[in-house]
């Protein structure tokens, strides 16, 4: 067999007659009596079959950066890969913002009656802070769509289905379980923002970003976003609930207006709790108040522990950032803080957040934090 290609070997084997057929040999095994596929199929098969026509493969072109040109000398446009899915029959497609960032051309391909069709896509809007982007294609006819569910529809150990374009292998399907919900301690490729990840062991690779993560009803519960480069079976997806909040703004304005109170906050760790005079995880600590901000005007001080916004209790800094950022600009908000052992209630009117480059710890302050090296971050992930 030396020197023969694996394809040649496979063909040679496939042409051999089945053992026991026409040679008078004794058959000592049981052949399957019925090989027909029955109507009762796997739930996973049905989910994938219904969803694939609404999932698109994305191919982009972008000019290389100055550093890339200096390193390689190549000035030709670079090719990028991603995934997305149709959310409206008129051709609106949801994907990840980082998939289309800096691109000069975006093309999407989808299966229509089993045939691959390619369209040029336009960017309707993008929001790097949540890593969502809304695209549109003009197909000239109505397109199949995926329904948006909620990350609350799945629990840890529930099965999920991921469909996308890993390494350019369009319409690939992988399955796995929900490994964790509410993962906030990862920073994909140093990006910071409003991430509250669903973790899964379903295979996600470069090119999967923007693709749907589906529950067993076929509803989108999250969007594939990042992988852990130092491990296997560790991938992250952004809850679809976050997309529902920003999609109207992306469609109407091309971007998102966010509320701003003007503080920097952090989680209350056991070490911080003793100093602040509160129990662990009782709220979030104010570590900075911006001058002339709504928080400063309302009397919020460094060292205060914010325990509630309105009637909603606050336990994590990430949740507070999201709650404030998604509130209407100009809204009157009641804040409850713990200060030197006493409860204090204040109210403030939110301003519009100043332009930032995806702040995380300082996102409420409207400041741009230093970029974090993803390879050095604990639990770091890599964008897909």
N, C-alpha and C positions, 0 to 999 in steps of 0.2 A: 504493500500500500504506500510505500515511501514515494514521495514526489507527487502523489495525486492530490488534487485540491479537495477540500472538504465538500464542495458542491458535487464534484465528480463522484466521491464516495457515497454521498447521500443518494444520488441518482441511481448508482449501481445497486445500492441496497433496496431502493424502492421498487426496482424492476424484478427483484427475486420473487418467486412464487411463495405464497404463505406455506409454512411448514405443515405437512399433513394434507395438503390439497393436491390430489391427483397422484400421490406417490405411495399410497397404501400404508402410510405410517399411522401409528396409533395416536389419537388425539387424547391427551390426558388432562386437558383443562376445559373449562366451561366458557364458551363464547357468549357475549351478550346477545340475548334473544331479540331485544328491541332497541335499535339505535336511533329511532326517530325522536325528534325534539318535541316535547309536549308543550301545551299552552302554559302549564304551570312552571314558570321560569324563576330564576333567582331575582330577588328584589333589586340587587345591585345591577344586574343586567338590564332590567327595565329602566332604572334611573339613568344609566349611561345612554341607553338607546334613545330615550326621549330628549336628553339634554344636549347630546353632541351637535345636532343641527343649529343650536343657538350659541355655540361656542366658536369663537374666531381665533385664528392664528394671526399674530401681528408681526410684521417685518418693518423695520425702520432704517433710515439712513441719517447719519449725522456727521458733521465735520469733526475731524480729530482736534483735540485740544492742542494748545501751543506746546505743552510738555510732551504730549504724544508725538507730535511732529519732530520735536527736538531729539527725542529718543530714537525713533524709528526712521525718520526722514520721509515717512509716507504721508502724503497730503490727500489721498483719496478718501471719499466718504466711507465711514465705517458702518457695518451692518449690525443691527440689533434685533433681538427677538423678544416676544412677549405673548401674552394671551389676553383675552377679553371675552365678554359675553353680551348678547343683545338683551336690552331691558325694555325696549319699546319697538313695536312693529315698524315704525317709520325709520328705523336704522340707528337708534341711539345705543351706544356700546359703552359699557363700564369696564375700566381697566385700572392699572396702577399708574400713578403719576410718573414714577421713575422710568417706566417703560418708554414714555414718549418725550422725556425731558431733553431739550436741546436738539430735537430731530428736525430735519429738513424735508423728510418725506415719510408718510405713514401709509402702509398698505395692509389690508386685512383680507383674509381668505376664509371662506366658510363652505360647508357642504350644502348644496341645494339639490335635492333628489339624487343624492349620491355622487354628484359632480362638483368638483372644486371650482369655486368662482372667486375672483379677486377684485377688490374695490379699493379706490383711494379714499382715505379717511381724513376728515378735518377735525381739529381740536375745538370742541365747544367750550370746554373749561377744564381747569386743573387746580388741584389743591395739594401742594407738597406736604403740608403739615399733617394731613390724614393719608397722603399718598393715594389719592383717587384722581382719576381723570375721566372726562366724558367725551367720547368721540361720536362722530356721525358719518354714516355712509348713505349714499343715495342709490338704492337698488332698483327703484322704479316699481317695486311691488312690496307688499307686506311681508315681514320677516318673522320667523319663530322667535319666541322670547323665553327667558327663564323668569320664574316668579321669585321674588325676594322674601325670604323667611326671616328668621331672627336667630342670633346665636343662643338665645334662651331656649330654642327648640331642641338643642342637643345637650347631652350631659357627658361627663367624662366616661370613656369606654364605649360611647355610641359609635357606630360605623358612619363614615363619611366617604364621599366619592370626589376625587379631584380630576378635572379635565383641563388639558392645556396643550402647550406647544414646546415641550422641553427639548432643547438642542435642535429645534426646528422640526421635531417629529410631531406634526400637527395631529390634533384630536386624540392624543394619548390619554388613556384612562388609568388612574391608580386608585387604590382603596386603602383605607386604614381606619384607625379609631381616633377619637378625640383624646389627647393625652393630658391636656390641661386647659383651663379657661382663665382669662384674666392675667395673662403673663405680661408684665410691664418692665421686667428687668433685662430687656434685650435692646440693642441699638444696631439695627442692620446697616452695615457699611458706614457707620458713624452718623446715620441719619437720626434726627430727633424729631419728635412730634407727639401727636395724640394717639399713641399705640396702646392697645389693650388686647394683646394677641390671644388667639385660639391656637394651641399647639397640637400638632397631629403627627402620627408616624406614617401617614400616607406619603409616598414618594413625591417630592417637589424638587425640581431642578431648574437651572437657568433656562428661561423661556416660559416657565410656568406662571411667572408673576402676572397678576391681573386675571387669572383664570378662576372659575368658580369652585368653591368647596360646597358640596351638596349634601343635604341630609337624605334619609331614606324615603322621603316624600318627593324628592326631586327639587326641593327649594334651596336657594342659595343662602347659606348661613354665614359664609365668610369668603374672603378673596385671598388667594395664595399670594404670599408676599416675600418670604425670606426663608433661608435654610441655615442650619448650623454647620459650618464648614469643617468642624473638628469632630463631628459625630454622624452617625447614621440614624435615620428614623426620627430626626428632630427637625421639624419644619413649622413655620408660623404663618398664620393668616389673619387678616384684619376683619373683625366682625362686620357683617353687612349692615348692622344697625347704625354704624357710624356713617356709612355711605348714604343711608336714607336721610340723614340730617343735612348733609352738604349738597346732595344732588340738585335740589331746587335752585340753590344759589349758582351752582355750576351751569345749569341750563339757562338761567335768566341773566346772570351777570358775568359768567366766565371765571368767577372766583368767589371767595367766601369772605363776608364781613363778620368780624368776631367781636364779642364783648371783651372789655378790658377793665380791670380794677386796679392794676398797678402795684402788685406785690410779687415777691419771689417766695415760693413755698417749698417745703420738703416734708416727707413723711416723719411722723413722730416715732422714733426708735425707742427701745427701752432706756438707752443712755440719755436721750433727749428728754424723755418723759420725766425723769427725776428732777432735772433742772427746771423744767417748765411747770412742775407741780401738778401734772395730770397723769392719768393712767396711760399705759402704752396703747397706741393705736386709737386714741380717743379723738383724734382730729389731725390737722396738718399745721405745721409750724410756720409762722411768718418769719423769714430770715432777712427780708429787705422790703422797705416801702419806698416807692418812687415819689419824689417831690412833686407836689401839685397834682398828683393822681387822684382818682376817685377815692381810693383807699386812704390816702393821706388826709384828704378833706373830711373824710368820715371819722377820723381819729384812730384808725387801726395802727398798731404799733409793732415794732420788731419784738419778737418774743411772744406775741399773742398766738394762741392755738385756735384756729378756726374749727369749730365743731359742727356748724350747720349753716346751710344756705337756704333761707326760707324755712320750710318745714322738713327739708331733707338733711339727714345726718351726713357728715363728711368723715370718712375714715382714711382715704388715700389722697395724696397730692394729685395723682393723675386724674382721679375722678373729679376733683375740684376744678382742675384746669379745663377739663372737658365741659363741665357744667357752666362755668363762666363764659367760656369761648363760644358756646352755642346759644347763649342767651341773647336776646335782642339788644342791639346798641340803643342806649337811652333808657333801658329798663331799670326800674327802681328795685333794688335787691336788698333783702334783710339778711344781715350777717350776725351769727352768734359766735363769740370768742370766749376763751378761757384766759383770764389775765390775773396772774398772781393769786390764784386760788379762787377767783370770783368770776361769775358769768357776766359778760357785758354784751349788750345788743346794740348794733348800729345799723344804719341803712345808707346806701350809696346808690348813685345813678351811674350805670356803666357807660364808659366812653367806647369809641371804636379803637380796637387794638392797632397800635402803630405797626408799620411794616417791619416784619422780622423774617429771618432766614431759618424758619423751622425751629424755634426755640423750644426747650423742654423744661428744665427747672425754672427758667426765666420767662416762660411763655406768657404768664400773667403780667409780667412786668414790661413786656414789649421789648426785651433786650435780646441780643443774639449771643448765645453762649459759645465758648470755644468748641470746635469740632472734636469729636471723640474718635480715636483710632479703634475701629470695630474689631480688629484682630487682637487688641489688648483688652477689650471690654469683657467683663464677666458675662458669660452666656451670650456672647456676641453672635449675631447672625449676618448672613450675607444676602443682599438683595438679589432677587431672581428676575 
